[in-house]
Amino acid sequence: GVKRVKRAKGVRGVKGVVIYIDGFPAMLPDMSRVKPEQVEKIEILRGAASARFGADAMGGAIVVTTKKGVKETHLNIIQGYNSSDSRYTRVIGTGGVKPFSLNIMGEYSVVDGYKRVTDSPYPSQITVDKDMYRRKIIDAKLGYGNEKDIEANLNIKYYNSDSFYGRPNWRRNYESTAARFASSLKPSSMMDINLSIGYE
């Protein structure tokens, strides 16, 4: 489902490469939360991209665009397992009634790790149980477009990660909620006005 990928020779080894997802700055953990079924287009821009993305993009930029809802209603359920009993369930639904569209993705995953050696000379490496990680992701996008000059998208993201590192009281819970609004207005063929607002 990815439209096109532009390869970049000059990005490797150059400091100052930024990542943008749907017009908003992102980091590598944000990239890991975007699932293949959500991606519409990936652009890798080599060389200085500071004119478009700011001074941090002197080495280039990675721009990810996710899919919008479509008129037809679709529901995909994906289940995965591996030999260590790690598993995930992913549900993706799209649909809409013009001029509105809706795209929702939810995922629940459990990653069973391994029990490290109990006779390690370093106390920080001794574990009494297997590592385990549980993650929940909800990503909903509501879009509006009148097929002429106005387009708007409201994106709500929820992420929760619960990590157990194999020792009593060695747990970490991370939770985030983000709301992002992006709109585009084209009053004429010579002008394009964009507004992006984000909160996390």
Beta strands, then each sheet from edge to edge (+ up, - down):
strand 1: 5-6
strand 2: 17-21
strand 3: 24-26
strand 4: 39-46
strand 5: 60-66
strand 6: 74-81
strand 7: 87-95
strand 8: 100-112
strand 9: 132-145
strand 10: 150-164
strand 11: 171-188
strand 12: 191-199
sheet 1: 1+ 4+ 5- 2- 3+
sheet 2: 6+ 7- 8+ 9- 10+ 11- 12+
end
